[in-house]
Amino acid sequence: MKKLFTLVLFTGFACSIKAQTIVNRNADIDKMVKSVNSDSLKSYIVKMVSYGTRSTISDTKSKTKGIGAARNWVVSKFAQFAKQSNGRLTTFLDTTTIKPDGKRVDQTILLGNAVAILKGTDANDKRIFVVSGHLDSRVTDVMNRVSDAPGANDDGSGVAGVIEAARIMSQYKFSATIIFVAVSGEEQSLLGSGFMAAKAKKEGWNIEAMLNNDMIGSNNASETQIIDNTKLRVFSEGLPAFELDKNAKNIRQFGLENDGKSRQLARYVKEIGEHYVDQLEVKLIYRNDRFLRGGDHTPFVENGFTAVRITEMNENFEHQHQDLRTEKGIKYGDLIEFMDFEYLRKNTAVNIAVLANLAKAPSTPTEVKVDVKNLSNSTFLYWKAPINGSTKGYYILMRETSSPVWQKKFFTTATELRLPYSKDNYLFAVQSIGSEDNESLPVIPAVGR
């Protein structure tokens, strides 16, 4: 007999004082989240700022100034954490030569991404999860390679989050592999992430999700003067940048414009992030990135990988891409004094919670289908077990077509389920659930007959 439970998700406060919400958190993941230390995060940023500029086209030979010294320091931090990993964490500087392009690279440079790989414990599990921030910084003129460019928030905050995630997660075991990377060349047109994404595609890496963190440590906005450290944005593409022409017909026919893989990852970040991190609301932004801007997730989605951008809710443009100066009483520049390290702690914790859940969970269910051979006011879904990991069951997710988030979850131990809801009126997805209740990413069903 099939085992079926229904879980209805609500947001907001309970209407009655008698109502209670019980939040069950995985003990290991909860411990990881609570281990994130704002003082550690600050110390990483202080060190990065000490290198003066981290411009991608700055000095790579000095041991105390420029991008070369900074990236070597990140690798040294990863190497320090590797000592506590029983050989599972390895680190290296991944380099490539970039020729002048007549735009943002005016001479040949040796580009370097600081990489740490936390190998999964299951040799048969080829899944990879990537978390990134960009190490390079800039001032007003992107070609200025010598002036101080602190880059405390843009993107010292993202790199600090990656370093802290490596420090904490290297002490734990995960079935899948996690890659921590501080890329270079973001301000020079996404060079480091472009190099990594192209390499991953060429070598056939099974990247299931990529979290790009760019500016996650400032709580206030210029112009509007909003100050708020309780909200975090996640940007995700809707229509896929990769092979849209091959998929456009199905997307249009079945109303899946809002259900690409990156959009599913964004919803996952919201659910898991809010589940584990208190006093934080994850806001889903339905576009790949901001106007006139770009981020390191973009080369990944353009190469067919699932990726999102995680960034602060309110941006202060007086502290981004600015020469250090004071004008009309306004202090310009990306300085440490303008950061909120409690906010950075929470945002780093979101990354860890999401990565840990994904890497601990079984892989996604396979061959997920929705039966459409008959007209009906019910929905029949069926699928096959995941390739990797043991499962205790599956969640079938359901939402109205107009809802931005999943509204109901149905649990079953079987690999099929009929629901008394019309497939014409709702959208569905299926997740694998591991023995410790870790959830895979959702899979939208294909049409089955």
Secondary structure, 3 states (H helix, E strand, C coil): CCCEEEEECCCCCCCCCCCCCCCCCCHHHHHHHHHCCHHHHHHHHHHHHCCCECCCCCCCCCCCCHHHHHHHHHHHHHHHHHCCCCCCEEEEEEEEEECCCCCCCCCCEEEEEEEEEECCCCCCCCEEEEEEEECCCCCCCCCCCCCCECCCCCCHHHHHHHHHHHHHHCCCCCCCEEEEEEECCCCCCCHHHHHHHHHHHHHCCEEEEEEEECCCCCCECCCCCCECCCEEEEECCCCCCCCHHHHHHHHHHHCCCCCCHHHHHHHHHHHHHHHHCCCCEEEEECCCCCCCCCCCCHHHHHCCCCEEEEEECCCCHHHCCCCCEEECCEEECCCHHHCCHHHHHHHHHHHHHHHHHHHHCCCCCEEEEEECCCCCCCEEEEEECCCCCCEEEEEEEEEECCCCCCCEEEEECCCEEEECCCCCCEEEEEEEEECCCCECCCECCEEEC
